[in-house]
Amino acid sequence: MRRSHLAVISLSLLVIASDPIPPDWLIIRVLPFTRLVYRAEPEIDPAIVLSVIAVESMGNVDMVGAHGEIGPMQVIPRSWTGTVQQLQDELYNIRTGVNILEQNTEDYGLEDGLAYYNCGPRSLGSACGDGYAELVMEHLPAFREALEGYEPRAYLWDAPGIRAWLVDWGY
């Protein structure tokens, strides 16, 4: 494991151990994902998705987990989730994570669905899954408050063709 990953993991554990409510810097770091979360069209509360992003990656799009998890939602590349290259795209990563999270919460309820998202089948009733679900739920009120009054807007430059054109031209 690279030193940068160890530093991020150590920082994550420090944040988790010292402050169960997300600190302001973490909220500020995760809120830029709001537009992408709304573009993913989640059926679940977008604040839950932002809370998951905060806990999973602390808003670090380049985060790679110990088991190969990638991006803001820390999705593991599998045949049904996409390739590494696909999951490095922030919108694709969030859409995939939201789909998995929605299926888990539909099957197991919110807290067990969160546990399953993090730890998989072994999570239900385990310290791994329960601790993760508790942490996401503790972050949730702060992200709900941050989203009060937020109205998602569609921007012309978000259209895939326009976006590619702007990137080609260096914008």
C-alpha positions as CSV (number, residue, x, y, z in Angstrom):
1,M,0.0,0.0,0.0
2,R,1.4,3.4,-0.9
3,R,2.1,6.0,1.7
4,S,-0.5,8.4,0.3
5,H,-3.2,5.8,0.8
6,L,-2.0,5.1,4.4
7,A,-2.1,8.8,5.1
8,V,-5.6,9.1,3.8
9,I,-6.7,6.0,5.8
10,S,-5.0,7.4,8.9
11,L,-6.7,10.8,8.4
12,S,-10.1,9.0,7.9
13,L,-9.7,7.1,11.1
14,L,-8.7,10.3,12.9
15,V,-11.8,12.0,11.6
16,I,-14.0,9.0,12.4
17,A,-12.6,8.6,15.9
18,S,-12.5,12.3,16.9
19,D,-15.7,13.8,15.3
20,P,-18.8,11.7,14.4
21,I,-20.5,14.8,13.0
22,P,-18.6,15.7,9.8
23,P,-16.3,18.6,10.2
24,D,-16.9,21.7,8.0
25,W,-13.9,20.9,5.8
26,L,-15.4,17.5,4.9
27,I,-18.8,19.0,4.1
28,I,-17.2,21.6,1.9
29,R,-15.1,19.0,0.2
30,V,-18.1,16.7,-0.5
31,L,-20.7,19.4,-1.5
32,P,-19.3,19.9,-5.0
33,F,-20.6,16.4,-5.8
34,T,-24.2,17.6,-5.3
35,R,-24.8,18.4,-8.9
36,L,-23.5,15.0,-10.0
37,V,-25.6,13.2,-7.3
38,Y,-28.7,14.9,-8.7
39,R,-27.7,14.1,-12.3
40,A,-27.5,10.4,-11.2
41,E,-31.3,10.8,-10.4
42,P,-31.3,8.8,-7.1
43,E,-34.6,7.5,-5.8
44,I,-33.1,7.7,-2.3
45,D,-32.4,10.9,-0.4
46,P,-29.4,12.7,-2.1
47,A,-28.1,13.6,1.4
48,I,-27.6,9.9,2.0
49,V,-25.5,9.6,-1.2
50,L,-23.4,12.6,-0.1
51,S,-23.0,11.0,3.4
52,V,-21.7,7.8,1.7
53,I,-19.3,9.8,-0.4
54,A,-18.0,11.6,2.8
55,V,-17.5,8.3,4.6
56,E,-16.2,6.3,1.6
57,S,-13.7,8.7,0.0
58,M,-13.9,12.0,1.9
59,G,-14.6,13.5,-1.5
60,N,-11.3,12.3,-3.0
61,V,-12.0,11.3,-6.6
62,D,-8.6,9.6,-6.9
63,M,-9.1,7.4,-3.8
64,V,-8.3,3.8,-4.4
65,G,-9.3,1.5,-1.5
66,A,-7.5,-1.5,-0.1
67,H,-9.7,-3.9,-2.1
68,G,-9.5,-1.9,-5.4
69,E,-12.5,0.3,-4.7
70,I,-12.5,3.4,-6.9
71,G,-13.7,7.0,-6.8
72,P,-16.1,9.0,-4.7
73,M,-18.5,6.1,-4.0
74,Q,-15.6,3.5,-3.7
75,V,-17.1,1.1,-6.2
76,I,-15.2,-2.2,-6.9
77,P,-14.7,-2.9,-10.6
78,R,-16.7,-5.9,-11.5
79,S,-18.4,-7.1,-14.7
80,W,-21.7,-5.6,-13.5
81,T,-20.2,-2.3,-12.2
82,G,-17.9,-1.3,-15.0
83,T,-14.2,-1.1,-15.8
84,V,-11.6,0.8,-13.9
85,Q,-11.7,3.5,-16.6
86,Q,-15.5,3.8,-16.5
87,L,-15.5,4.0,-12.7
88,Q,-12.9,6.8,-12.8
89,D,-15.5,9.0,-14.4
90,E,-17.2,10.7,-11.4
91,L,-20.7,10.7,-12.8
92,Y,-20.5,7.0,-13.8
93,N,-19.0,6.2,-10.4
94,I,-21.8,8.0,-8.6
95,R,-24.6,6.5,-10.8
96,T,-23.2,3.0,-10.2
97,G,-22.8,3.5,-6.5
98,V,-26.3,4.9,-6.3
99,N,-27.7,1.9,-8.2
100,I,-26.0,-0.5,-5.8
101,L,-27.0,1.5,-2.7
102,E,-30.7,1.7,-3.9
103,Q,-30.8,-2.0,-4.5
104,N,-29.3,-2.7,-1.1
105,T,-31.7,-0.4,0.8
106,E,-34.6,-1.8,-1.1
107,D,-33.6,-5.4,-0.1
108,Y,-32.5,-4.7,3.5
109,G,-33.8,-1.4,4.6
110,L,-31.7,1.8,5.1
111,E,-29.2,0.9,7.8
112,D,-28.7,-2.7,6.8
113,G,-28.5,-1.6,3.1
114,L,-25.7,0.8,4.1
115,A,-23.9,-2.0,6.0
116,Y,-24.3,-4.3,2.9
117,Y,-22.9,-1.5,0.7
118,N,-19.8,-1.3,2.7
119,C,-19.0,-4.8,3.8
120,G,-21.1,-7.1,1.5
121,P,-22.9,-10.2,2.6
122,R,-20.9,-10.6,5.8
123,S,-22.0,-7.2,7.0
124,L,-25.5,-7.8,8.4
125,G,-25.2,-7.8,12.1
126,S,-21.4,-7.4,12.0
127,A,-19.3,-4.7,13.6
128,C,-18.0,-3.7,10.2
129,G,-21.4,-3.0,8.7
130,D,-23.0,-1.6,11.8
131,G,-20.2,0.9,12.5
132,Y,-20.3,2.0,8.9
133,A,-24.0,2.5,8.8
134,E,-23.9,4.4,12.1
135,L,-21.2,6.7,10.8
136,V,-23.2,7.5,7.6
137,M,-26.3,8.1,9.6
138,E,-24.4,10.5,11.9
139,H,-23.3,12.5,8.9
140,L,-26.8,12.6,7.4
141,P,-28.3,15.5,9.3
142,A,-25.4,17.8,8.3
143,F,-25.8,17.0,4.6
144,R,-29.6,17.3,4.8
145,E,-29.1,20.8,6.3
146,A,-26.6,21.7,3.6
147,L,-29.0,20.7,0.9
148,E,-31.9,22.7,2.2
149,G,-33.2,25.0,-0.5
150,Y,-30.9,23.4,-3.1
151,E,-32.5,23.3,-6.6
152,P,-30.7,21.2,-9.2
153,R,-30.2,23.0,-12.5
154,A,-29.4,21.7,-15.8
155,Y,-26.6,23.5,-17.5
156,L,-26.0,23.4,-21.2
157,W,-22.3,22.6,-20.7
158,D,-23.3,19.4,-18.9
159,A,-24.7,17.9,-22.1
160,P,-22.1,15.2,-23.1
161,G,-21.5,16.6,-26.6
162,I,-21.1,20.2,-25.3
163,R,-18.8,19.0,-22.5
164,A,-16.5,17.1,-24.8
165,W,-16.3,20.1,-27.2
166,L,-15.4,22.4,-24.3
167,V,-12.7,20.0,-23.1
168,D,-11.3,19.8,-26.6
169,W,-11.1,23.6,-26.7
170,G,-9.3,23.7,-23.3
171,Y,-12.2,25.0,-21.1
